[in-house]
Amino acid sequence: MTIPASAMLAKSWDCHPSLPDSISGHEKLNRMVAIAITEMPHMKPLHAVPMFPLCAAILLLLPLAVHAKTGDRNQPMTTSQSSVNGSQSPNTITTLTGNVVVTQGSMKAKGDVAQVYLGADAQVSRIVMKGHPAHIQQLDDNDHLMTGEAPTLDYDNVNGIVVLQPDAVVTEQSMGDAHADKLTYNTQTAYFTGTGNVSVTYLPKQRQDGNAQPVPASTAPQK
């Protein structure tokens, strides 16, 4: 049994009733959360509180990089495939089969089969792609490459959100990567969330070696 967050907050309030009534509700909640986290190792619940999912959820709220390259979604979207079955009428679904590639600006998605959803305005609203695995990539404004892979890729073209599952991987060039059963990635803000077997790697910033000795300047030969 897992202790709910409300119970942990109640515990923090009971242990520290001295929090002044004059502080705002928002500040009081922040202090209670901090106290709850501090007190967790000293609490004696019937069952231990699993900390890793909580930590993983917090980590996954942090952006690894800036948003996708500005203007990508204003570019025309093109597709290539072995066969196609559908139309360009509003509120329809077109199926693309065989070596499917969808491109829009720096965004490129690849898979074995894809379903392209057109909205009421006959514009692409959603793409669901399957592959072994399906793959998506896109540059940000600093020309760093973001890649995502999973057997199923569900791309919301209206809001710029991609859902990858299962066995999903999202990688940010020079920043790090995330693995999970399901990853939801916002290409506009670079925020992502993950559920199930989550692991995150943050790469350190590359720095010059401060202990490196300067190379002496060459001198003219003695005469």
Secondary structure, DSSP 8 states (H G I E B T S, - for coil): ----HHHHHHHHHHH-TTS-TTS-HHHHHHHHHHHHHHHGGG---SS----HHHHHHHHTTS-SS--B-TTGGGS-EEEE-SEEE--SSTT-EEEEEEEEEEEETTEEEEEEEEEEEE-TTSSEEEEEEEEEEEEEEEEBTT--EEEEEEEEEEEETTTTEEEEESSEEEEETTTEEEEESEEEEETTT--EEEESS-EEEE-------TT------------
